[in-house]
Amino acid sequence: MSRLVIVVEKASDWSSYHPSENVMAASDYLREPLSGDEERTQVINLCRSYKYLGTGYYVSLLAEARGHKVIPSVRTINDLRRRSLYGLDIEDLNQKLSRFLPDSRDTTDFGLQVYFGETSYGPLQDLARQVFETFPCPILRIEFEREREWRISAIKPTGLHTLNDPQEDAFADALDRFSKKLWRKPRARRKYRYDIAMLHDPAEAMPPSNKRALKSFIEAGKGLGIEVDPITRNDYSRLAEYDGLFIRETTALDNHTYRFANKAEKEGMVVMDDPTSILRCTNKIYLHDLLRARKLPTPKSEILFRDDAKRLAELPALLGFPIVLKIPDGSFSRGIVKVENAEELKKGAEDLFQHTALVIAQEYLYTEFDWRIGVLNKEPLYACQYFMSRGHWQIYNHGARGTAKSGGFKTLPVREAPPEIVRLALKATALIGDGLYGVDLKQAGSRNVVIEVNDNPSIDAGVEDEYLGEDLYRRIMEEFLRRLERKRLGITD
């Protein structure tokens, strides 16, 4: 069972709401004896102030010492005190304000109340959610100011006792929705040793794992005493409830997948893929420099800068035609074009520079298929050949109507893959980390080259599991179990 505790500084702070056995005075919570059981406890700290070494501060501090999940955490309290962090965490949010905030010339400041990431001001709901994800705190006031442009001037935690009647109603509704999302439905009778959140997007057009594969991960976990619970981006607030995070959604640095990984790592959870792996794999510019610095073979490549016409003109002499142009964070063959002449080169570069300041240009190496070597914890896991889409030069052919067709595949035992390809894949992933990766490689004549290293690689039922079957999912869940056990025992590498 799970226990919810709502802590208030004074009983009168809760006088506007129905009495609840979940509500406890701060003095009682701080004096509460440790029970010694393993009951999961979520604490919502509604003290009037989180001032350093004040009552509210100690509620969160002792909650963490007792192993309770508390909002706000001590980290959040400290971050909100350090205004220098605002620029790091919310700089991108400032750029979106002008469209939504009052445009009256007489208005130079504006405030927004946020309750568990919700606000009554609809146009700024997305911003309110992002601020809450960055600074999880029950009640926040976001203050804006305008000189030339609107910007966030402060983010302040607010006490329950300061709310007026309409605000109390809005808070009560938000608290009700938030508390319902904190805990899952009652568990099955079997008690699992560990719980893993599996992040996925049911609406994603080309997800890393199809529905059958997700079910196989869940079944593999059950066999090892691990409950694998599918979650979506809307479950960010309850992430810390779990022991681990398994990302099965296409990752990117500028979306929620990286925020999930980063938060999970800060919470001390076992994470796959970890934020460092996402950082190193999702940007082709970074990966190109990393591989080149370690002298691993790659296609001949050049980095193009926006508005550098001279470098663009030199490219044919350096690489020859055809040339492949890539945006740094493309995936599944998107954001990649092949150009055959100078006119196409100029047009292709102009199109890609609409989305990025840097573009990577590579020589075109024709092969009938690409190798994909799956690597888990620095050991080869599976081997696939991905064939080019019929009549196309890439594995995925994204049609004009937004549809995508892929070529065929062949999955085989790792021992049947060329040893030099497997060794090269292991060398490439050793530069990234010890997680789960998919290395794309080409054999062109006598050359073996690394195309890219993918965090969060594709694992689809009927493709990557064609040879290993259910054993593929079991091996991945076994690695989670190994890491969870080492963490429980306090073993560090």
N, C-alpha and C positions, 0 to 999 in steps of 0.2 A: 504494500500500500504506500501511497504518497501523502505527505502532510504539507499543508499550506499554512504558513504563519504570516499574518499581517501585523507589523509592529508599528504602534503609534506612540508618540512621546507622552501625550496626555489623553486620558479617556475622553475628555471633552472634544478632542479632534475628530472623534468618530460619532459624535452625538447626532449628526444629520443622517446617519445611515442606520440600517437595521442591525440590531445586535447580532454578533456572529461568534461562534466558538473559535473561529480562526484568528480573531483579533486579540492581540496581547499588548499590554503596556511595555514600553522599553525596559523599565526597571525590572519587570517580571522576567522578560526574556534574558536580560543580562545575568539574572540570578538563577536562571533555570538550571537544575543539575543535569549533567550529561546522562542520557538514558542507557547508553551502551549498546542500543540496538542498531540495526542497519537500515532503519526506515529513512527513505529519501525525504528530505525536507527542503522546501522552497520558501525563502523568506522575502517578503516585500517590505522594505524598510521605508516607512512613511514619516520618519521623524522630522521635526520642524527645521532642523539644520544638520548639515553634514560637516560642520566646522571641525578642523583637525583636533583630535583628542576630546571632542564633544560627545554627547550621548549618541547621536546618530552615527558618528564615525565608529564608535565602539560596537554598536549593533552590527554593522557590516564586518568589522574586524573579527569579532568573536564568532559570527556566523561562519566565516571562512575557516576559522580555527576548528570549528566543530564539524566541518565537512558539509555544511549546509550550502545550498546554492542561493545566493543573495543578490538582490537588485536594489540599489546600485552596489557594485562591488567596490572594494577599496581602490582598485585601479581606476575605476570610473570617477570616484570621488576625487582622487588626486589629479586625474587628467582635467577635470572641470575646474580645479583650482589653478591650474597652470595655463593661463591664457595663451601662452606661446604655442601651445599645441593646436589652437584653433586653425591657424593658417595651414598646418600640415594635414588636418583631417577634413576640413570643409572648404578648402579653396575652390574646388570645382563647383560647390553648391552656390557660391557667390555669383558665378557667371549666369545662373539661371533666374535670378531674382527679378530683374527688370521687367520681365513679361508678366509677372503676377502681382507685384506690390503696387500700392497706390501711386498714380502718376501725377497727382496734384502737386503743383510747384510749392504749395505751402506746407506739404507734408515732408518732414525731414527725419522722422523716426516712426517706428512701427514695432509692435510686440505680438508674439504668437504663443499661446499656451499649447503645450503638447502633453498628452496623457498616454503613456505607454506607446508612443509613436503615432498617436492619432491626434488630429486637429479638426476643428469645425470649419476651418477655412480651406475649402476644397482644393483650390488651385495650388496650395502649398503642401498637400498631403504627402506627395512623394518626397519632398524635402524633409518634412517632419519625420517620416519613416527612416530616412537615411541618417538624420541626426541622432535618432534614438538608437539605431544600430551602431553608431559610432560611440555614443555615450548612453548606454542603457540605464535609464533613471526613470522612476515612476512619473514624476511631474517635472517638466522642463519649461522654462520660458526662453524663447529665442528672441533676441532683440536685434532690430535692423536699424541702420542709419544710412542717410544719403548725403553725399557731397555732390560728386558728379554722377555716381552710380550707386545703386543700393548694394549694401554688403551686410554680412552678419557681424554685429559689433560685440555680442556677448551671448553665451549660453549659460543659463543659471538654473540650478535646482530650486524648486519651489516647495513650500510646505503646504500640507493639506489644509491647515488652519487659515490660509490666506484666500481661499477660494470663495467666490460669491455663489448664490443659488444656482444660476445656470451652469457655472463652471463645476459645481459639485455634481450636478446631474450628468454632465459630460464625462467627468472623472469616473463616476459610478459605472456608467455604461462601458467605458474603456477597460476598467478593472475587471468587470464581469467577463468581457471577451478575452482579455489577456489571461486570466486565471483558468479559463476553460482550455486554452491552448497549451498551458504549461505541462499538463500531464496527458499521457495516452489513455486510451480506453483500458479498463481493467485487464491485467495480464492473464494469459492462459495459466492453467494450474501448474504447468511445469515452470520451475524457476531457472532462469538463464544465468549463466555465470557473468556474461558481459552483454552490453547493449551497444550496437553500432548504428549510427544514423547514415542512411544511404541517400545522398542528395541527388535528385533527378528532376527532370522537367518533362511531365507527361505530354506537353505540347511541342517539344523540340522535334524539328523535322528530321534531323540526322543526329540522333543521340549516340553517345559512345557505346551504349548497350541497349539492345531491344528488350521488349517485355519478357520474353522467355529467358533471356540471360539474367534479368533482374530477379526473376523467380528462382532461378538456379542459385544465385548468390544467397538468397534468403534460405533456401533449403540446405545449402552447404553450411551456413552458419548454424542452423538448428542442430545439425549433426555434431557440431563441436561445442554446443552449449552457448552459442552466441545468438542473440536476437538481433536480426538485421531489419531495421525499421525504415521504410522509404519515407523521405521527407522532401519538401519543396522549399523554394526560397522564402515562402511565407512563415517557415518554422524557425527563423533565425533566433528569435527570442528564447526558444527552448533548447537550443543546441547544447548548452552546457549540461543538460540532463544526461547526456550519453557518455560512454567511455571512449568512443572512437567515431571518426567521420570517414566515410568512403564516398568520394565524389564520382558520380556517374552521370555527369552533365558536362558539356563542352566548356572548358575553362578559359578564362581571360582575365587579364590584370584589371580591367576597368569594369568588371561586373561583380555580381554577388558571389560568384564561386570563390574568388580570391578572398573576399571578406569572410566567407564561411571558413575557409582554410586557415586564415590568419587568426580568427577568433578561437577556433578549435585548438590551434597550437598554443595560444596564450593561456587557454584553460587547462593545458597539460594533457590534452586528449591525444590518442594515437590517430594520426591523420594520413590519409592517402588519397590524393596527392597533397603533400605539404606545400606551404606557400613558396618556399625556396625553389622547389621543383617547377611550380607553375611559372615563377619569375624567369627561370633559366630556359624553359622550353617554349613558352608561348611567344617569345620575340625572336624572330629569325636573325635579326641583326646581332643580338647578344650571342645567340648560339653560333653564328658564323665566326665571330671573333674568338669565342671560346675554343671551338674546334681547331681553328687555324693556329691559335697560340700554342696549343698542345700538339701541333703537327699531325693531326689526323686528316686523312685524305677527304677532300670535298670537291665538288665541281668548281672549276675556276669561277671566281665571283668578284664583283666590284660593288661598292656602296655608292649610291647616287644621292646627291643632295638637291633639294628643291632649288630651282633657279640657277643651277650650275650647268649652263648650256655647253660650256667647253668640255666638261667631263662626259656629258651625254654624247657629244659628237665623237669623242675618242673611243667610245665603247665598242663599236664594230671592229676596230683594229685590235682591241684587247681580247675580245671574246669570240668574234665572228658571228655570223648569223646561222641559224636562228638564235635568239636570245630570250631567256625566260626572266620576266620581271615579277617580283613578289613584294607584297606589302608585308611588314614585319610580323603581323599577328593573324595572318590568314589561316584557315583550317579547312580540311576536307576539300582541297583543290580550289577553294575560293580565294579571291584576291591575288590570283596568279594569271598572267597572260604570256603568250608566246608571240614574239614579233619576228617578222621575216625580212624587213628592210628598214631603211632609215625613217621613212614616213610613218610606218607602224610603230617604230621605236619612240618617236616623238609623241605620237598620239597616246600610246600606252602609258608612257611616263606621265604625261599630263593628267590622264584619268586617275592614276594611282596617287599622284601627289595631291589630289583633292582630299585624300584621307590620311596622309602621313607626310612627315617632313623628310623621311629617308626611305629609300627603296633599295632592295637588294637585286642585283642583276647577275644571272648565272649563265654559263654556257649550257646549251641544250644537249643532253645526252639521251639518245634514243635507246630504249630497251623495251622488250616485249612485256616485261613485268618488273615491279619493284619488290624487293625483299622486305618483309617486316619481321623483325625478331623481337618477341616479347621478353622483357627482362624483369625479374622480381627479386629484390634484395641481392642484386649483383650476380644473379644466376639466370641462365636462359630458361624461358618458360614455354614458349611455343614459336613455331616458324611458319610463316605464310608467304605465298607468292600472290601479289595483287596485280592482275592483268589490266592493261589499259582498256578504257571503255571503247566499245566498237566504233571505229571511225573517228576516234579522238585521241589526243596525245597525252591525256591524263587519266588517272584511275576513275575520277568522277567527272562527269560531263553535266554541267549545270545548264539546263535548257533555258530558252528565252522566257518561258512561262513560270520559271521558278522551280521546275522539277529537276531532279538530279538522277542520272543513270550511272551505274558503276559497272566496271568490267568484272570478269570472273575471278576466281581465286582457287588456290590449291593450298591446303593445310597439310603439313607433314611433320614427322618427328624431328626434333631439333638435331638429332644425330645424322639426319639425312640432308641437312642444310650444309652448304660449303663451310668448312671449318674456319676459313679466313673471314667469311662474312660474320659468323657468330663471334669470333674474337674481336672484330672491329666494333660490333654492336656493344660488347661488354666494355671495351675501352671508352666508347662514347658515353655510355650511361654512368661510368665511374666518375665522370666530370660533373654529373648532375646530382647524384645522391644514391640512396638505397631503396627507393620506392618502386612503383610499378610503372614501366615505360614501354613504349613501342618504338623501335628504331627503324627508320626507313633507309634502305641502302640500294645502290644500283651496282650491277656488274656490267660494265661496258668494255668489251674486249678484255684486255688484261688489267683493267682498272677496277678497283673496288672502292666506292666512295660513300660517305655518309650524306644523305640528303637532309634529314632532320631527326631529332629525338622528340618524341611526343610524350608529355605527361598524360595521364588519363587516357590511355590508348583504347581503341575500339576492341570490345569483347562482345561479340554478337553470337547468340545461339545459332548454330548452323554454319558458322564461319570459323572464327578463331578456336572454337571448341571441337572442330570436326575430328581431330585426332584424339585429344585427351578426354573429350566428353565432360562428364560431371567432375572428373578429377581436376580439371582446370579451375573450377570455382572453389573446390575444396582446398587446393594449394594456396589460393589467395586468402581464403578465410583462415587457413592454418598460420599464415604469416601474421595476420591480424592477431590471432590468438597468442602467438609467440611474443609479439610486442606488448600485448596487454599484460601477459604474465610477467614479463621482465619489468614492466612499469610497476606492477603491484608489488614486486619483490624489491623494488628500488635499484635494479641493475641498470647501469648506464654503460654505454660503449666507451 
